[in-house]
């Protein structure tokens, strides 16, 4: 495949989108700048956290339920900064998230309730990062569960029939946007919303102990991604088109 000779800011925008993550703060370390840009332009977004981050600490004697409550509160504050219409916590086990049928049913319920045009999730293909490091098992599980919930489950009226019987009809998500991917092919200019992303990250005080240093690092990463499209700041995503604008696509 021939690489493109020039890249441009990604212009397609969903009317409604859902961001599915493993933990509180994943969305804000991830594509929060893109989410904020879309919301500012008129999109409606919904955030789903599979866990409440009850293992996100350094003290083995800490009460995980208390930590989960703190992290949920932090994520609600951050979500309000970005501008999501709402947030759902699925209360799955932190550190032991599994792409199993119960999780998939939870996600299909969320998708069929909110009915997004696009779903954003971590790229489950990423195991080792190019620059070093290992992608958290929960990130991979949440990403793969999101993919499987989007296709084929959410659009299949015979999948999880109890949902259809309760009034949640099948729904076709048109696109997926995968973040933290080593196979990014799309860049979104987030110069106008990067400060909001950083403010959202500052809300996660239980996890971020040097917010100024983090802000510097986030700006550096965004500048590196922005260089691909000649922007001051961008976020890189891998886009999977399921149903394009001309063709509904095969089952």
Rosetta silent file (secondary structure, phi, psi, omega in degrees, C-alpha in Angstrom):
SEQUENCE: XXXXXXXXXXXXXXXXXXXXXXXXXXXXXXXXXXXXXXXXXXXXXXXXXXXXXXXXXXXXXXXXXXXXXXXXXXXXXXXXXXXXXXXXXXXXXXXXXXXXXXXXXXXXXXXXXXXXXXXXXXXXXXXXXXXXXXXXXXXXXXXXXXXXXXXXXXXXXXXXXXXXXXXXXXXXXXXXXXXXXXXXXXXXXXXXXXXXXXXXXXXXXXXXXXXXXXXXXXXXXXXXXXXXXXXXXXXXXXXXXXXXXXXXXXX
SCORE:     score description
SCORE:     0.000 S_00000001
   1 L     0.000  132.970 -179.911    0.000    0.000    0.000 S_00000001
   2 L   -79.391  131.064  177.893    1.363    3.426   -0.930 S_00000001
   3 L   -71.924  144.666  178.232    1.671    5.859    1.938 S_00000001
   4 L   -64.720  146.253 -179.250   -0.137    9.181    1.472 S_00000001
   5 L   -81.397  -21.281  179.379    2.082   12.054    0.435 S_00000001
   6 L  -146.671  147.277  178.996    0.245   14.549    2.641 S_00000001
   7 L  -114.604  155.531 -179.318   -1.971   14.346    5.701 S_00000001
   8 L  -137.904  160.902  175.636   -4.774   16.647    6.722 S_00000001
   9 E   -60.382  136.079 -176.931   -6.886   17.388    9.775 S_00000001
  10 L   -72.965  124.065 -172.766   -9.721   14.855   10.053 S_00000001
  11 L   -99.044  -24.972 -176.292  -12.996   16.566    9.157 S_00000001
  12 L   -64.242  137.624 -179.910  -15.655   13.855    9.664 S_00000001
  13 L  -137.133  130.190  177.657  -17.633   14.374   12.863 S_00000001
  14 L   -77.906  147.735  172.369  -20.288   12.126   14.421 S_00000001
  15 L   -68.724  -36.876  179.595  -23.532   13.603   15.692 S_00000001
  16 E  -136.489  137.216  178.685  -23.308   11.236   18.651 S_00000001
  17 E  -140.732  154.612  177.640  -20.292    9.347   19.933 S_00000001
  18 E  -126.115  134.486  177.915  -19.439    7.045   22.815 S_00000001
  19 E  -110.800  117.840 -177.925  -16.021    6.690   24.422 S_00000001
  20 E  -108.997  123.681 -177.877  -15.447    3.301   26.095 S_00000001
  21 E  -134.410  167.084  178.727  -12.464    2.941   28.447 S_00000001
  22 L   -80.187  -46.157 -169.595  -11.202    0.594   31.126 S_00000001
  23 L  -128.587  157.643  163.763  -10.475    3.063   33.946 S_00000001
  24 L   -56.767  139.736 -178.125  -11.198    6.571   35.157 S_00000001
  25 L    88.042  -17.609  178.452   -8.593    8.913   33.571 S_00000001
  26 H   -59.703  -43.616 -178.176   -8.107    6.707   30.450 S_00000001
  27 H   -62.048  -34.931 -175.741  -10.430    8.927   28.423 S_00000001
  28 H   -81.424  -32.781  169.135   -8.555   12.043   29.489 S_00000001
  29 H   -71.132  -26.196 -178.758   -5.125   10.607   28.758 S_00000001
  30 L   -86.670 -127.311 -169.570   -6.663    9.376   25.506 S_00000001
  31 L   -90.202   40.569 -178.718   -8.778   11.308   22.972 S_00000001
  32 H   -63.637  -32.949  178.242  -10.245   13.958   25.301 S_00000001
  33 H   -65.436  -40.720  176.671   -9.098   16.731   22.956 S_00000001
  34 H   -64.951  -45.820  179.265  -10.969   15.115   20.065 S_00000001
  35 H   -58.487  -45.303 -179.534  -14.065   14.584   22.225 S_00000001
  36 H   -64.725  -40.241  178.009  -14.019   18.216   23.348 S_00000001
  37 H   -61.530  -46.086 -179.899  -13.580   19.451   19.774 S_00000001
  38 H   -63.714  -42.257  179.683  -16.534   17.391   18.555 S_00000001
  39 H   -62.734  -43.192  178.364  -18.702   18.505   21.478 S_00000001
  40 H   -60.288  -30.864 -178.536  -17.845   22.159   20.802 S_00000001
  41 L   -86.006   -2.096  175.962  -18.933   21.630   17.190 S_00000001
  42 L   117.581   -1.641  177.646  -22.315   20.230   18.230 S_00000001
  43 L   -74.491  157.236  173.137  -21.772   16.506   18.855 S_00000001
  44 E  -112.551  128.249 -176.592  -23.196   14.759   21.902 S_00000001
  45 E  -119.927  151.164  177.395  -20.824   12.410   23.702 S_00000001
  46 E  -133.204  137.539 -178.251  -21.211    9.729   26.357 S_00000001
  47 E  -108.450  133.428  175.720  -18.416    8.176   28.443 S_00000001
  48 E  -121.542  122.920  174.934  -18.403    4.561   29.657 S_00000001
  49 E  -107.714  119.385 -177.464  -15.847    3.384   32.253 S_00000001
  50 E   -68.554  -37.534  176.558  -15.733   -0.387   32.574 S_00000001
  51 E  -119.633  173.533  176.235  -14.082   -0.267   36.007 S_00000001
  52 L  -108.252   12.906  173.923  -13.873    2.338   38.741 S_00000001
  53 L    69.175   35.067 -174.145  -10.097    2.071   39.130 S_00000001
  54 L   -73.748   -6.406  173.914  -10.142    0.488   42.590 S_00000001
  55 L  -104.671   10.732 -175.253   -6.595   -0.862   42.131 S_00000001
  56 L   -85.872   58.307  179.539   -5.170    2.494   41.077 S_00000001
  57 L  -151.486  175.461 -177.936   -3.057    3.177   44.146 S_00000001
  58 L  -109.691   -4.943 -176.491    0.220    2.364   45.886 S_00000001
  59 L  -102.380  110.599 -178.353   -1.097    1.504   49.380 S_00000001
  60 L   -66.789  -15.329  179.906   -2.027   -2.197   49.728 S_00000001
  61 L   -93.536   -1.956 -179.626   -3.976   -1.364   52.917 S_00000001
  62 L   -68.583  149.205  177.970   -6.206    1.206   51.233 S_00000001
  63 L   -78.705  114.557 -177.384   -9.921    0.458   50.993 S_00000001
  64 H   -62.445  -29.958  178.515  -10.586   -0.262   47.289 S_00000001
  65 H   -69.105  -38.200  176.536  -14.222    0.821   47.606 S_00000001
  66 H   -66.010  -41.708  178.683  -13.169    4.199   48.990 S_00000001
  67 H   -63.753  -41.287  178.843  -10.627    4.596   46.195 S_00000001
  68 H   -60.315  -41.648  179.359  -13.254    3.673   43.610 S_00000001
  69 H   -63.365  -41.038  177.788  -15.593    6.343   44.989 S_00000001
  70 H   -62.715  -45.579 -175.845  -12.817    8.938   44.812 S_00000001
  71 H   -70.059  -34.256  174.726  -11.919    8.003   41.265 S_00000001
  72 H   -64.395  -42.213  178.590  -15.514    8.058   40.095 S_00000001
  73 H   -62.572  -42.669  177.941  -15.913   11.553   41.543 S_00000001
  74 H   -60.876  -42.379 -178.688  -12.714   12.674   39.824 S_00000001
  75 H   -68.444  -34.519  176.443  -13.916   11.257   36.508 S_00000001
  76 H   -63.769  -40.522  177.054  -17.284   12.980   36.836 S_00000001
  77 H   -63.427  -45.869 -179.849  -15.493   16.290   37.336 S_00000001
  78 H   -63.876  -40.388 -179.725  -13.248   15.636   34.337 S_00000001
  79 H   -63.442  -36.807  177.590  -16.199   14.561   32.188 S_00000001
  80 H   -65.847  -34.943  178.296  -18.000   17.811   32.990 S_00000001
  81 H   -64.801  -43.649  179.324  -14.909   19.756   31.876 S_00000001
  82 H   -70.391  -38.353  175.866  -14.880   17.961   28.514 S_00000001
  83 L   109.822   20.803  178.121  -18.646   18.315   28.161 S_00000001
  84 L   -61.103  149.244  175.886  -20.029   14.770   27.935 S_00000001
  85 L   -70.580  -24.386  179.399  -23.802   14.409   28.171 S_00000001
  86 E  -177.906  175.964 -177.722  -23.283   11.705   30.780 S_00000001
  87 E  -144.199  142.467  176.390  -21.127    8.913   32.121 S_00000001
  88 E  -122.849  133.476  171.414  -21.738    5.262   33.031 S_00000001
  89 E  -106.910  126.079 -177.696  -19.610    3.145   35.382 S_00000001
  90 E   -91.138   -9.901  173.671  -19.977   -0.595   34.816 S_00000001
  91 E    57.939   38.165  173.257  -18.201   -1.548   38.089 S_00000001
  92 E   -80.838  161.976 -174.836  -16.211   -4.395   36.568 S_00000001
  93 L   -71.362  122.611  177.468  -13.126   -5.655   38.483 S_00000001
  94 L   -67.178  133.796 -179.707  -10.083   -3.426   38.060 S_00000001
  95 L    84.655   -7.435 -179.265   -7.043   -5.429   36.982 S_00000001
  96 L  -136.413   26.405 -178.840   -9.191   -8.404   35.986 S_00000001
  97 L   -64.761  135.623 -177.952  -11.337   -6.986   33.198 S_00000001
  98 L  -131.245  139.289  174.908  -12.336   -9.684   30.713 S_00000001
  99 L   -80.071   76.656 -179.536  -13.911   -9.518   27.291 S_00000001
 100 L  -113.870  176.588 -176.879  -16.652  -11.931   28.259 S_00000001
 101 H   -61.731  -39.937  178.304  -20.355  -12.107   27.452 S_00000001
 102 H   -60.438  -44.101  178.643  -21.488  -10.186   30.570 S_00000001
 103 H   -64.502  -42.838 -179.376  -19.218   -7.224   29.757 S_00000001
 104 H   -61.162  -39.350  178.450  -20.242   -7.327   26.108 S_00000001
 105 H   -65.253  -40.768  174.701  -23.904   -7.265   27.093 S_00000001
 106 H   -55.286  -46.967 -176.601  -23.283   -4.250   29.328 S_00000001
 107 H   -69.428  -39.430  176.882  -21.649   -2.442   26.415 S_00000001
 108 H   -61.951  -39.931  177.073  -24.345   -3.421   23.924 S_00000001
 109 H   -59.664  -44.568  179.605  -26.912   -2.054   26.361 S_00000001
 110 H   -63.551  -43.964 -178.649  -25.032    1.237   26.532 S_00000001
 111 H   -64.716  -45.197 -178.776  -24.661    1.431   22.756 S_00000001
 112 H   -70.107  -24.776  177.354  -28.295    0.620   22.053 S_00000001
 113 H   -76.311  -48.928 -176.178  -29.415    3.134   24.690 S_00000001
 114 H   -84.852  -29.875  175.036  -27.286    6.074   23.528 S_00000001
 115 L    59.444   60.944 -179.383  -27.185    5.046   19.825 S_00000001
 116 L   -78.363  153.557  171.706  -23.867    6.632   18.804 S_00000001
 117 L   -78.932  -30.913 -177.647  -22.639    7.081   15.236 S_00000001
 118 E  -136.643  147.540  174.318  -19.061    6.425   16.369 S_00000001
 119 E  -123.156  132.336  176.014  -17.415    4.585   19.251 S_00000001
 120 E  -105.634  137.836 -178.707  -13.912    5.406   20.515 S_00000001
 121 E  -157.009  164.776  175.832  -11.902    2.743   22.350 S_00000001
 122 E   -68.101  145.990  179.707   -8.344    1.638   23.013 S_00000001
 123 L   -74.612  112.642 -177.330   -6.736   -0.287   20.170 S_00000001
 124 L   -71.428  -12.246  177.486   -6.738   -3.918   21.329 S_00000001
 125 L   -73.272  -19.708 -175.552   -3.983   -4.760   18.837 S_00000001
 126 L   -81.639  109.770  174.983   -1.468   -2.732   20.854 S_00000001
 127 L  -103.496  -51.420  176.920    0.409   -4.994   23.245 S_00000001
 128 E  -113.928  132.911  178.128    3.855   -3.358   23.248 S_00000001
 129 L   -78.526  146.290 -179.276    4.255    0.361   22.571 S_00000001
 130 L   -57.750  -40.077 -177.623    6.780    1.408   19.937 S_00000001
 131 L   -84.752    4.718 -178.530    8.576    3.692   22.349 S_00000001
 132 L   110.931  151.143  179.025    8.673    1.061   25.085 S_00000001
 133 L   103.392  163.924 -177.155    6.241   -0.211   27.660 S_00000001
 134 E  -119.099  134.806  177.317    3.349   -2.655   27.784 S_00000001
 135 L   -72.993  131.385 -176.580   -0.303   -1.820   27.279 S_00000001
 136 L   -56.006  139.539 -179.656   -2.349   -2.604   30.401 S_00000001
 137 H   -57.098  -37.289  178.875   -4.371   -5.821   30.187 S_00000001
 138 H   -65.726  -35.520  177.683   -7.565   -3.923   31.091 S_00000001
 139 H   -61.869  -44.055 -178.699   -6.990   -1.494   28.214 S_00000001
 140 H   -67.196  -41.662 -179.783   -6.735   -4.367   25.773 S_00000001
 141 H   -64.659  -43.072  179.940   -9.774   -6.139   27.217 S_00000001
 142 H   -64.419  -40.121  179.688  -11.898   -2.977   27.140 S_00000001
 143 H   -64.697  -44.787 -179.028  -10.854   -2.249   23.570 S_00000001
 144 H   -69.441  -37.085  176.883  -11.643   -5.731   22.321 S_00000001
 145 H   -63.734  -38.885  177.894  -14.944   -5.825   24.210 S_00000001
 146 H   -63.749  -43.975  178.264  -15.888   -2.496   22.613 S_00000001
 147 H   -59.869  -47.858 -176.995  -15.056   -3.834   19.147 S_00000001
 148 H   -68.581  -31.154  176.913  -17.088   -7.008   19.715 S_00000001
 149 H   -70.482  -39.802  178.915  -20.002   -5.048   21.167 S_00000001
 150 H   -66.473  -47.534 -175.524  -20.046   -2.697   18.174 S_00000001
 151 L  -140.029  118.649    7.475  -19.741   -5.476   15.594 S_00000001
 152 L  -101.259   -1.615 -162.455  -21.685   -7.590   15.326 S_00000001
 153 H   -61.527  -48.878 -173.733  -23.553   -7.621   18.636 S_00000001
 154 H   -63.234  -31.243 -177.209  -25.094   -4.130   18.852 S_00000001
 155 H   -92.674   -4.937 -178.599  -26.448   -4.299   15.307 S_00000001
 156 L   -94.555  110.476 -176.696  -27.664   -7.890   15.529 S_00000001
 157 L   -64.334  -16.057  179.815  -31.293   -7.910   16.747 S_00000001
 158 L   -93.211   -6.471  176.189  -30.896  -11.533   17.834 S_00000001
 159 L   -80.972  132.064 -178.922  -27.893  -10.838   20.072 S_00000001
 160 L    50.510   65.317 -173.479  -28.868  -10.501   23.734 S_00000001
 161 H   -59.747  -23.001  178.294  -32.603  -10.848   22.993 S_00000001
 162 H   -63.712  -29.667  177.767  -33.572   -9.651   26.467 S_00000001
 163 H   -67.404  -44.137  177.811  -32.341   -6.197   25.454 S_00000001
 164 H   -62.750  -39.724 -179.672  -34.620   -6.145   22.419 S_00000001
 165 H   -66.198  -25.471  178.752  -37.531   -7.331   24.558 S_00000001
 166 L   -88.934    5.044  175.396  -36.887   -4.425   26.943 S_00000001
 167 L   102.104    3.108 -179.601  -37.117   -1.935   24.064 S_00000001
 168 L   -95.705   93.067 -177.044  -33.462   -1.594   23.104 S_00000001
 169 L   -72.617  159.070  177.957  -33.499   -2.188   19.359 S_00000001
 170 L   -55.771  148.610 -178.997  -30.411   -3.087   17.343 S_00000001
 171 L  -140.414  136.557 -179.561  -28.166   -0.152   16.451 S_00000001
 172 L   -98.682  111.955  169.400  -25.499    0.243   13.772 S_00000001
 173 L   -78.575  131.344 -173.151  -22.352    2.112   14.812 S_00000001
 174 L   -86.214  -32.587 -176.477  -20.849    3.538   11.634 S_00000001
 175 E  -143.893  153.947  168.002  -17.236    4.036   12.700 S_00000001
 176 E  -119.922  142.382  175.104  -14.740    3.153   15.399 S_00000001
 177 E  -118.696  115.062 -176.990  -11.853    5.378   16.459 S_00000001
 178 E  -102.335  129.402 -178.651   -9.068    3.455   18.197 S_00000001
 179 E  -113.572  170.907 -170.416   -6.565    5.346   20.347 S_00000001
 180 L    53.963   47.194 -176.104   -3.167    4.468   21.832 S_00000001
 181 L  -110.064  141.112  172.422   -2.552    2.726   18.539 S_00000001
 182 L   -86.553    3.827 -179.096    0.712    1.958   16.787 S_00000001
 183 L  -124.060   37.044 -179.846   -1.270    1.916   13.528 S_00000001
 184 L   -60.844  140.619  178.125   -2.732    5.435   13.569 S_00000001
 185 L  -134.050    5.636 -174.445   -3.942    6.694   10.213 S_00000001
 186 E  -143.692  139.626 -178.929   -5.932    9.791   11.205 S_00000001
 187 E  -127.717  133.636  179.668   -5.042   12.990   13.024 S_00000001
 188 E  -113.588  125.250  178.135   -7.435   15.434   14.694 S_00000001
 189 E   -69.101  118.517 -179.123   -6.323   19.008   15.353 S_00000001
 190 L  -119.354   24.767 -179.724   -6.889   19.653   19.072 S_00000001
 191 L   -57.486  -35.560 -176.733   -5.123   22.995   19.360 S_00000001
 192 L   -81.097  -13.467 -174.964   -8.327   24.678   20.518 S_00000001
 193 L  -123.540    3.719 -177.416   -9.153   22.039   23.143 S_00000001
 194 H   -62.583  -38.750  179.108   -5.777   20.889   24.469 S_00000001
 195 H   -61.951  -35.735  178.803   -6.025   23.132   27.539 S_00000001
 196 H   -68.417  -38.676  175.116   -9.381   21.546   28.359 S_00000001
 197 H   -59.034  -44.981 -179.481   -7.858   18.076   28.085 S_00000001
 198 H   -65.569  -40.720  177.094   -5.135   19.126   30.520 S_00000001
 199 H   -62.130  -38.692  177.610   -7.695   20.636   32.909 S_00000001
 200 H   -64.188  -40.229  178.133   -9.618   17.345   32.804 S_00000001
 201 H   -64.511  -36.046  178.851   -6.448   15.432   33.648 S_00000001
 202 H   -62.144  -23.832  179.505   -5.808   17.727   36.606 S_00000001
 203 L   -66.616  -20.195 -177.755   -9.124   16.550   38.053 S_00000001
 204 L   -88.370   62.897 -172.735   -7.574   13.097   38.642 S_00000001
 205 L   -65.661  -27.452 -179.977   -5.687   14.244   41.731 S_00000001
 206 L   -70.124  -18.507 -176.292   -5.454   10.753   43.239 S_00000001
 207 L  -109.566  -25.907 -172.266   -3.426    9.626   40.219 S_00000001
 208 L  -113.456  111.854 -173.118   -1.521   12.725   39.129 S_00000001
 209 L  -102.989  -11.912  175.111    0.959   14.039   41.669 S_00000001
 210 L  -135.651   77.034 -173.171    2.845   16.539   39.486 S_00000001
 211 H   -62.448  -30.385  179.646    0.205   18.107   37.243 S_00000001
 212 H   -68.451  -42.416  177.155    2.551   20.743   35.838 S_00000001
 213 H   -64.080  -38.798  178.136    5.049   18.140   34.659 S_00000001
 214 H   -63.668  -42.189  179.636    2.189   16.138   33.178 S_00000001
 215 H   -59.226  -40.678  178.120    0.884   19.196   31.332 S_00000001
 216 H   -62.932  -42.527 -179.776    4.311   19.688   29.784 S_00000001
 217 H   -66.519  -41.150  179.059    4.412   16.061   28.697 S_00000001
 218 H   -63.301  -42.283  178.961    0.890   16.190   27.226 S_00000001
 219 H   -64.221  -37.014  178.710    1.755   19.311   25.246 S_00000001
 220 H   -66.002  -45.527  178.851    4.908   17.633   23.941 S_00000001
 221 H   -61.610  -43.682 -178.925    3.013   14.531   22.840 S_00000001
 222 H   -64.682  -35.747  177.760    0.325   16.639   21.167 S_00000001
 223 H   -67.321  -39.741  177.417    2.966   18.661   19.332 S_00000001
 224 H   -61.210  -44.117  178.299    4.602   15.478   18.038 S_00000001
 225 H   -68.453  -36.482 -179.642    1.249   14.258   16.713 S_00000001
 226 H   -64.895  -28.308 -178.818    0.427   17.686   15.328 S_00000001
 227 H   -59.855  -27.255 -178.859    3.570   17.739   13.217 S_00000001
 228 H   -63.977  -28.435 -177.539    1.987   15.068   10.977 S_00000001
 229 H  -121.028   13.050  179.331   -0.656   17.556    9.801 S_00000001
 230 L    70.410   30.411  179.937    1.156   20.849   10.340 S_00000001
 231 L  -112.210  158.545  178.218   -0.820   21.660   13.504 S_00000001
 232 L   -69.460  -30.320 -178.101    0.376   22.847   16.885 S_00000001
 233 L  -153.819  138.700  178.222   -1.401   19.956   18.604 S_00000001
 234 E  -151.680  164.705  170.496   -3.210   16.833   17.449 S_00000001
 235 E  -118.676  137.743 -177.384   -4.370   13.407   18.554 S_00000001
 236 E   -99.261  135.048 -176.610   -3.611   10.334   16.458 S_00000001
 237 E  -137.601  156.044  171.443   -6.301    7.704   15.927 S_00000001
 238 E  -106.294  119.845 -173.836   -6.877    4.555   13.928 S_00000001
 239 E  -101.750  130.005  175.027  -10.212    4.756   12.125 S_00000001
 240 E  -113.626  111.265  177.720  -12.288    1.707   11.242 S_00000001
 241 E   -88.842  117.522  179.079  -15.132    2.532    8.830 S_00000001
 242 L   -92.945  -52.938  175.650  -17.876   -0.076    9.194 S_00000001
 243 L  -120.456  112.930  179.179  -20.650    1.637    7.235 S_00000001
 244 L   -82.141  179.895 -172.576  -19.466    4.410    4.953 S_00000001
 245 L   -73.263  -14.599 -178.693  -21.659    7.257    3.787 S_00000001
 246 L  -106.426  -25.575 -170.393  -22.568    5.555    0.509 S_00000001
 247 L  -135.941  126.590 -179.395  -22.792    1.898    1.433 S_00000001
 248 L   -69.373  -16.831  173.932  -24.241    0.303    4.537 S_00000001
 249 L    84.201  164.582 -177.990  -21.727   -2.515    4.158 S_00000001
 250 L   -77.995  154.893  169.622  -21.960   -6.290    4.571 S_00000001
 251 L   -78.185    0.000    0.000  -23.148   -8.118    7.637 S_00000001
